[in-house]
Amino acid sequence: MKRNFTGVKRLVIKVGTSSLVLPNGKINLNKIDQLAFVISDLMNQGKEVILVSSGAMGFGLNVLGKDKRPAEIAQQQAVSSIGQVAMMSLYSQIFSHYQTTVSQLLITRDVIVYPESLENFTNAFESLIKMGIVPIVNENDAVSIEEMDHQTKFGDNDRLSAIVTNITNADLLVMLSDIDGLFNKNPNIYEDAVLRDRVTEITDDILASAGGAGSKFGTGGMLSKVQSAQIVFENKGQMVLMNGENPRDILRLLAGERLGTWFKQE
């Protein structure tokens, strides 16, 4: 089936920590600048763009001059709180170069669960988009927890981006990763691994071929990306998992080039 994204009006772009933070822990300014350029260009074309961005922990570690996340939850929350400020400050500064205004939306899982808060959350999205502002969404890592009686954590921003896609009725979720897409087996181990061009349903075979941990700064792996596609499918939506090495490839993708793995049901 030919890819045709000409009808895409509203899209969610998810960027992971590995795209924003270099292996040495420094901030990838070039990548962030490209991302801001692409989103601003799409906005100028009349599209509506929502950015779901990881990176609070990576930015926090950079600010504090540390190379690994602390073991204690309270310390992790503190580092994320510091990093969120630094990340949004940089986003605001770089986006402003392209005459684009950004906003911050920090959410926890309970915001989605309760109808009244969900309505407020949705209204905030719609108001920002109507104003021509790019909402930058992240989980509120400083307060999110996973205790049995008070679960407020989504798990990771892959799932969060899928939930945001459904809530805002976005036409497409573009998930940027450090790999070209979903392969039939791990390409880091098997030389004959083949990139899947399209996935129409999440089968046991698809789930089995996904997996592995994320980078040392992030939390997501391939399995969470496939599970995110499952969430998008619940709303009859579509998702593309592609390499985020060059964010300008998003423009090529929307022009119809076959990049990454396209998740779309028959």
Buried (B, 14 or more C-beta within 10 A) or exposed (E): EEBEBEEBEBBBBBBBBBBBBBEEBEBBEEBBBBBBBBBBBBBEEEBBBBBBBBBBBBBBBBBBEEEEBBEEEEEBBBBBBBBBBBBBEBBBEBBEEBEBEBBBBBBBBBBBEEEEBBEEBBEBBEEBBEEEBBBBBBBBBBEBEEEEEEBBBBBBBBBBBBBBBBBBEBBBBBBBBBBBBBBBEBBEEEEEBEBBEBBEEBEEEBBEBBEEEBBBBBBBBBBBBBBBBBBBBEBEBBBBBBBBBBBEBBBEBBEEEEBBBBBBEE
